[in-house]
Amino acid sequence: MKLGSNTTRLIIGCLIGLIFLYLAGRKVDFSLMWEAFTKVDYWLVVLAVPVIFFSHFLRALRWRYLMDPIKSVDVASLFSALMIGYMANILMPAHLGELLRAYVLGKKREVSASSTFATIVVERIVDVFALLLLMVFAILLYPFPEWINKAGYAMLVGTVALFVFLILLKKYFTCFERFLNLFLRPLPKGLQERLVRGIERFVLGLVPLRSAWDYPVVAVLSVMIWACYGFIIYLVLHAFDFVSVYHLPWWTSLIVLVVTTIGIVVPSSPGYVGTYHWLCQIALAMFGVPAGPALSLAILTHGVNFLPVLIVGLILAYYEGVEIFRVQEKSESGKG
């Protein structure tokens, strides 16, 4: 991948972030925003940090079950690749860190990066289905605005379509490969072979879990992961004392989680800056929280979710000898 293409993506991502930061800040009373920061119980915020890393450990553990049919990989290696990929998502737009995560694990543990990326795609499908189930539950507690319901329907349709496509791709890959060869024929032979080989390895990664018991285990781990995410928001709401000040019900954290995750599912700005803050503000406005205090909570929640991951990811990248942007270019070139 040429640098120019990555630069273009970065510029577009940053512009998206700036637009949503403007939307989040245009009606803010900054004195109320500052006042909210001065009343924070930062010990509760610090308590959220181990919860964040526990959720990522659970993700690495769940990823092991998705990887097992391809190759058995230790949880420590998966956690390291996960943190490096998440760190790259903070620095780069459009979820490009997922490509880096696949490349790093493939390079360090001698497994095809394309097959590894297939497990990441499956992981994301599981996450979207979990989010949609949360939305169904949340709708029973609180009526969402129509645009959020439409976003949920769009995610459902897109995820089901992707899931069906992957099943058909796996089942009828021979037919697909013939069509692919015709489509790629105008390309140089070397590039054509690399692309076909990469897609073949991707399809090899689309495999059932090794045991029937692994399916409920993956489901339970998914519930635990999302429960951690909700608990983090719950802690920050209490850190700001919004629960008592604005008389928030216990399920406020669930609503905020669902609404803000919509911005994370859709590729946007590096680190979801702007989109996360605006959506968090929108969610809290449903419960009567003013724009200024809501933006304060969004800034702190975003920071506590991403800053520790950025630091740990950079440390692990240095330990693993990963040159982030160079590896990301290689991972996109189809090697591995």
SERORO-8532 format. One record per residue (C-alpha): residue in three letters; x, z, y. Coordinates in Angstrom, 1 decimal. Layout:
N
["ALA",[X,Z,Y]]
...
//
This chain:
336
["MET",[0.0,0.0,0.0]]
["LYS",[1.4,-1.0,3.3]]
["LEU",[2.0,1.6,6.0]]
["GLY",[-0.3,-0.3,8.4]]
["SER",[-3.2,0.2,6.0]]
["ASN",[-2.6,4.0,5.8]]
["THR",[-2.2,4.2,9.5]]
["THR",[-5.5,2.4,10.1]]
["ARG",[-7.2,4.8,7.7]]
["LEU",[-5.7,7.8,9.5]]
["ILE",[-6.7,6.5,12.9]]
["ILE",[-10.3,5.8,11.8]]
["GLY",[-10.4,9.3,10.1]]
["CYS",[-9.2,11.0,13.3]]
["LEU",[-11.7,9.1,15.4]]
["ILE",[-14.5,10.3,13.1]]
["GLY",[-13.2,13.9,13.5]]
["LEU",[-13.1,13.6,17.3]]
["ILE",[-16.6,12.3,17.4]]
["PHE",[-18.0,15.2,15.4]]
["LEU",[-15.9,17.7,17.3]]
["TYR",[-17.5,16.4,20.5]]
["LEU",[-21.0,16.7,18.9]]
["ALA",[-20.1,20.3,17.8]]
["GLY",[-18.7,21.3,21.2]]
["ARG",[-20.9,19.5,23.8]]
["LYS",[-23.6,22.3,24.0]]
["VAL",[-21.4,25.3,23.4]]
["ASP",[-21.3,28.4,25.6]]
["PHE",[-17.6,29.1,25.2]]
["SER",[-18.0,32.7,26.4]]
["LEU",[-20.3,33.4,23.5]]
["MET",[-17.9,31.7,21.2]]
["TRP",[-15.0,33.9,22.3]]
["GLU",[-17.2,37.0,22.2]]
["ALA",[-18.0,36.2,18.5]]
["PHE",[-14.3,36.0,17.7]]
["THR",[-13.6,39.4,19.3]]
["LYS",[-16.1,41.1,17.0]]
["VAL",[-14.9,39.7,13.7]]
["ASP",[-13.9,42.1,10.9]]
["TYR",[-10.8,40.2,9.8]]
["TRP",[-10.3,42.3,6.7]]
["LEU",[-13.4,40.6,5.2]]
["VAL",[-11.8,37.2,6.1]]
["VAL",[-8.6,38.2,4.4]]
["LEU",[-10.6,39.2,1.3]]
["ALA",[-11.9,35.6,1.2]]
["VAL",[-8.4,34.2,0.6]]
["PRO",[-8.0,35.4,-3.1]]
["VAL",[-11.6,34.2,-3.8]]
["ILE",[-10.5,30.8,-2.6]]
["PHE",[-7.5,30.7,-4.9]]
["PHE",[-9.6,32.0,-7.8]]
["SER",[-12.0,29.2,-7.3]]
["HIS",[-9.1,26.7,-7.4]]
["PHE",[-7.8,28.4,-10.6]]
["LEU",[-11.2,27.9,-12.1]]
["ARG",[-11.1,24.2,-11.0]]
["ALA",[-7.7,23.8,-12.8]]
["LEU",[-9.1,25.5,-15.9]]
["ARG",[-12.1,23.2,-15.9]]
["TRP",[-9.8,20.2,-15.4]]
["ARG",[-7.9,21.2,-18.5]]
["TYR",[-11.1,20.7,-20.5]]
["LEU",[-11.5,17.2,-19.0]]
["MET",[-7.9,16.4,-19.7]]
["ASP",[-7.7,17.7,-23.3]]
["PRO",[-9.0,14.6,-25.0]]
["ILE",[-6.2,12.6,-23.3]]
["LYS",[-3.4,15.1,-23.4]]
["SER",[-3.1,18.9,-23.5]]
["VAL",[-1.7,20.1,-20.2]]
["ASP",[-1.1,23.7,-19.2]]
["VAL",[-3.2,25.2,-16.5]]
["ALA",[-0.2,26.0,-14.3]]
["SER",[0.7,22.3,-14.0]]
["LEU",[-2.9,21.4,-13.3]]
["PHE",[-3.2,24.0,-10.6]]
["SER",[0.1,22.8,-9.0]]
["ALA",[-1.2,19.2,-8.9]]
["LEU",[-4.6,20.3,-7.7]]
["MET",[-3.0,22.2,-4.8]]
["ILE",[-0.8,19.3,-3.8]]
["GLY",[-3.7,17.0,-3.9]]
["TYR",[-5.9,19.3,-1.8]]
["MET",[-3.1,19.8,0.7]]
["ALA",[-2.8,16.0,1.0]]
["ASN",[-6.6,15.8,1.6]]
["ILE",[-6.1,18.1,4.6]]
["LEU",[-3.4,15.8,6.0]]
["MET",[-4.9,12.4,5.0]]
["PRO",[-8.4,10.9,5.3]]
["ALA",[-10.8,9.5,2.7]]
["HIS",[-9.9,11.8,-0.1]]
["LEU",[-6.6,10.1,-0.6]]
["GLY",[-5.2,13.3,-2.0]]
["GLU",[-7.1,12.7,-5.2]]
["LEU",[-4.8,9.6,-5.8]]
["LEU",[-1.8,11.8,-5.1]]
["ARG",[-3.1,14.5,-7.5]]
["ALA",[-3.3,12.0,-10.3]]
["TYR",[0.1,10.5,-9.6]]
["VAL",[1.8,13.9,-9.4]]
["LEU",[0.4,15.1,-12.7]]
["GLY",[1.1,11.8,-14.4]]
["LYS",[4.7,11.7,-13.2]]
["LYS",[5.5,15.3,-13.9]]
["ARG",[3.7,15.6,-17.3]]
["GLU",[4.1,12.1,-18.7]]
["VAL",[0.5,11.1,-18.8]]
["SER",[-1.1,8.0,-17.3]]
["ALA",[-2.0,8.4,-13.7]]
["SER",[-4.9,6.0,-14.1]]
["SER",[-6.3,8.0,-17.0]]
["THR",[-5.8,11.2,-15.1]]
["PHE",[-7.6,9.7,-12.1]]
["ALA",[-10.6,8.9,-14.4]]
["THR",[-10.9,12.6,-15.2]]
["ILE",[-10.9,13.4,-11.4]]
["VAL",[-13.7,10.9,-11.0]]
["VAL",[-15.7,12.6,-13.8]]
["GLU",[-14.9,16.0,-12.1]]
["ARG",[-16.3,14.7,-8.8]]
["ILE",[-19.5,13.5,-10.6]]
["VAL",[-19.9,17.0,-12.1]]
["ASP",[-19.5,18.5,-8.6]]
["VAL",[-22.1,16.2,-7.0]]
["PHE",[-24.6,17.0,-9.8]]
["ALA",[-23.9,20.7,-9.2]]
["LEU",[-24.4,20.2,-5.4]]
["LEU",[-27.7,18.4,-6.1]]
["LEU",[-28.9,21.3,-8.3]]
["LEU",[-28.0,23.7,-5.5]]
["MET",[-30.0,21.6,-3.1]]
["VAL",[-33.0,21.7,-5.3]]
["PHE",[-32.7,25.5,-5.5]]
["ALA",[-32.1,25.8,-1.8]]
["ILE",[-35.1,23.6,-0.9]]
["LEU",[-37.3,26.2,-2.7]]
["LEU",[-36.0,28.8,-0.3]]
["TYR",[-35.8,26.9,2.9]]
["PRO",[-37.2,23.4,4.0]]
["PHE",[-34.3,21.2,4.9]]
["PRO",[-34.5,18.6,7.8]]
["GLU",[-35.5,15.2,6.5]]
["TRP",[-32.1,13.7,7.1]]
["ILE",[-30.5,16.2,4.7]]
["ASN",[-33.1,15.4,2.1]]
["LYS",[-32.3,11.7,2.5]]
["ALA",[-28.6,12.4,2.2]]
["GLY",[-29.3,14.3,-1.1]]
["TYR",[-31.4,11.3,-2.4]]
["ALA",[-28.6,8.9,-1.5]]
["MET",[-26.0,11.1,-3.3]]
["LEU",[-28.2,11.3,-6.3]]
["VAL",[-28.7,7.5,-6.5]]
["GLY",[-25.0,6.8,-5.8]]
["THR",[-23.8,9.4,-8.4]]
["VAL",[-26.3,8.2,-11.1]]
["ALA",[-25.3,4.6,-10.4]]
["LEU",[-21.6,5.5,-10.7]]
["PHE",[-22.2,7.5,-13.9]]
["VAL",[-24.1,4.6,-15.5]]
["PHE",[-21.5,2.1,-14.4]]
["LEU",[-18.7,4.1,-16.0]]
["ILE",[-20.7,4.4,-19.3]]
["LEU",[-21.2,0.6,-19.3]]
["LEU",[-17.6,0.0,-18.4]]
["LYS",[-16.4,2.1,-21.3]]
["LYS",[-18.8,0.5,-23.8]]
["TYR",[-18.4,-3.1,-22.8]]
["PHE",[-14.9,-3.1,-21.4]]
["THR",[-13.9,-6.2,-23.5]]
["CYS",[-16.6,-8.3,-21.6]]
["PHE",[-15.6,-6.7,-18.3]]
["GLU",[-12.0,-7.5,-19.0]]
["ARG",[-12.7,-11.2,-19.4]]
["PHE",[-14.6,-11.3,-16.1]]
["LEU",[-11.8,-9.3,-14.5]]
["ASN",[-9.1,-11.8,-15.7]]
["LEU",[-11.1,-14.7,-14.2]]
["PHE",[-11.6,-12.8,-10.9]]
["LEU",[-7.9,-11.9,-10.6]]
["ARG",[-6.6,-15.3,-11.7]]
["PRO",[-5.6,-16.4,-8.1]]
["LEU",[-3.3,-13.4,-7.8]]
["PRO",[0.4,-13.5,-8.8]]
["LYS",[0.7,-12.9,-12.6]]
["GLY",[2.8,-9.7,-12.2]]
["LEU",[0.2,-8.1,-9.9]]
["GLN",[-2.6,-9.3,-12.1]]
["GLU",[-1.1,-7.6,-15.1]]
["ARG",[-0.5,-4.3,-13.3]]
["LEU",[-4.1,-4.2,-12.1]]
["VAL",[-5.6,-4.9,-15.5]]
["ARG",[-3.2,-2.4,-17.1]]
["GLY",[-4.2,0.2,-14.6]]
["ILE",[-7.9,-0.4,-15.2]]
["GLU",[-7.4,-0.2,-18.9]]
["ARG",[-5.7,3.1,-18.6]]
["PHE",[-8.5,4.3,-16.3]]
["VAL",[-11.1,3.4,-18.9]]
["LEU",[-9.0,5.3,-21.6]]
["GLY",[-9.5,8.4,-19.5]]
["LEU",[-13.3,8.1,-19.7]]
["VAL",[-13.7,10.0,-22.9]]
["PRO",[-16.1,12.7,-24.2]]
["LEU",[-14.9,16.3,-24.2]]
["ARG",[-13.0,17.3,-27.3]]
["SER",[-15.6,19.8,-28.6]]
["ALA",[-19.4,20.2,-28.2]]
["TRP",[-18.6,23.8,-27.1]]
["ASP",[-16.6,22.4,-24.2]]
["TYR",[-19.7,21.2,-22.4]]
["PRO",[-21.3,24.6,-21.8]]
["VAL",[-17.8,26.0,-20.9]]
["VAL",[-17.5,23.2,-18.2]]
["ALA",[-21.0,24.0,-17.0]]
["VAL",[-20.3,27.8,-16.7]]
["LEU",[-17.0,27.1,-14.9]]
["SER",[-18.8,24.8,-12.5]]
["VAL",[-21.4,27.6,-11.7]]
["MET",[-18.5,30.1,-11.1]]
["ILE",[-16.7,27.6,-8.8]]
["TRP",[-19.7,27.1,-6.6]]
["ALA",[-20.5,30.8,-6.7]]
["CYS",[-17.1,31.4,-5.2]]
["TYR",[-17.7,28.9,-2.5]]
["GLY",[-21.0,30.6,-1.5]]
["PHE",[-19.4,34.0,-1.7]]
["ILE",[-16.7,32.9,0.8]]
["ILE",[-19.3,31.9,3.3]]
["TYR",[-21.2,35.2,2.6]]
["LEU",[-18.0,37.2,3.4]]
["VAL",[-17.4,35.3,6.7]]
["LEU",[-21.1,35.8,7.8]]
["HIS",[-20.7,39.5,7.3]]
["ALA",[-17.3,39.4,9.0]]
["PHE",[-19.0,38.1,12.1]]
["ASP",[-21.9,40.6,11.5]]
["PHE",[-24.3,37.6,11.9]]
["VAL",[-26.4,39.0,9.0]]
["SER",[-27.6,42.0,11.1]]
["VAL",[-27.4,40.4,14.5]]
["TYR",[-29.5,37.3,13.6]]
["HIS",[-31.4,38.9,10.7]]
["LEU",[-30.1,36.3,8.2]]
["PRO",[-31.6,36.3,4.7]]
["TRP",[-29.3,36.6,1.7]]
["TRP",[-29.5,32.9,0.9]]
["THR",[-28.1,31.7,4.3]]
["SER",[-24.7,31.2,2.7]]
["LEU",[-26.3,28.9,0.1]]
["ILE",[-27.9,26.7,2.8]]
["VAL",[-24.6,26.6,4.8]]
["LEU",[-22.7,25.7,1.6]]
["VAL",[-25.1,22.8,0.8]]
["VAL",[-25.2,21.3,4.3]]
["THR",[-21.4,21.5,4.9]]
["THR",[-20.6,20.2,1.4]]
["ILE",[-22.4,16.9,2.3]]
["GLY",[-19.6,16.3,4.9]]
["ILE",[-16.9,17.0,2.2]]
["VAL",[-18.4,14.7,-0.4]]
["VAL",[-18.4,11.8,2.1]]
["PRO",[-14.9,10.6,2.9]]
["SER",[-14.2,11.3,6.6]]
["SER",[-11.5,12.8,8.8]]
["PRO",[-8.3,14.5,7.5]]
["GLY",[-9.2,18.0,6.4]]
["TYR",[-12.9,17.3,7.2]]
["VAL",[-12.2,18.4,10.8]]
["GLY",[-15.2,17.8,13.0]]
["THR",[-17.7,16.9,10.2]]
["TYR",[-17.4,20.4,8.7]]
["HIS",[-17.8,22.2,12.0]]
["TRP",[-20.8,20.1,13.2]]
["LEU",[-22.6,20.5,9.9]]
["CYS",[-21.9,24.3,9.8]]
["GLN",[-23.3,24.5,13.3]]
["ILE",[-26.4,22.5,12.2]]
["ALA",[-27.0,24.8,9.2]]
["LEU",[-26.7,28.0,11.2]]
["ALA",[-29.0,26.6,14.0]]
["MET",[-31.8,26.5,11.3]]
["PHE",[-31.6,30.3,11.4]]
["GLY",[-31.4,30.7,15.2]]
["VAL",[-27.6,31.2,15.5]]
["PRO",[-26.5,29.8,18.9]]
["ALA",[-24.1,26.9,19.1]]
["GLY",[-21.2,29.0,20.4]]
["PRO",[-21.1,31.7,17.7]]
["ALA",[-21.9,29.1,15.1]]
["LEU",[-18.9,27.1,16.0]]
["SER",[-16.8,30.2,15.9]]
["LEU",[-17.8,30.9,12.4]]
["ALA",[-17.3,27.2,11.5]]
["ILE",[-13.7,27.3,12.9]]
["LEU",[-12.8,30.5,11.0]]
["THR",[-14.5,29.5,7.7]]
["HIS",[-12.7,26.1,7.9]]
["GLY",[-9.4,27.7,8.6]]
["VAL",[-9.6,30.3,5.9]]
["ASN",[-10.6,27.6,3.4]]
["PHE",[-7.9,25.1,4.3]]
["LEU",[-4.9,26.9,5.9]]
["PRO",[-3.9,28.9,2.8]]
["VAL",[-4.3,25.7,0.6]]
["LEU",[-2.2,23.7,3.1]]
["ILE",[0.6,26.3,3.0]]
["VAL",[0.6,26.7,-0.8]]
["GLY",[0.3,23.0,-1.3]]
["LEU",[3.3,22.2,0.8]]
["ILE",[5.3,24.9,-1.0]]
["LEU",[4.4,23.5,-4.4]]
["ALA",[5.1,19.9,-3.2]]
["TYR",[8.6,21.0,-2.2]]
["TYR",[9.1,22.8,-5.5]]
["GLU",[7.9,19.7,-7.4]]
["GLY",[10.1,17.4,-5.3]]
["VAL",[7.1,15.5,-4.0]]
["GLU",[7.5,13.3,-0.9]]
["ILE",[3.8,13.2,0.0]]
["PHE",[3.3,9.9,1.9]]
["ARG",[5.9,8.0,-0.3]]
["VAL",[4.2,9.1,-3.5]]
["GLN",[0.8,8.3,-2.1]]
["GLU",[1.9,4.8,-1.4]]
["LYS",[3.2,4.5,-5.0]]
["SER",[0.0,6.0,-6.4]]
["GLU",[-2.1,3.3,-4.7]]
["SER",[0.2,0.5,-5.9]]
["GLY",[-1.2,0.8,-9.4]]
["LYS",[1.9,2.1,-11.1]]
["GLY",[1.4,4.7,-13.9]]
//
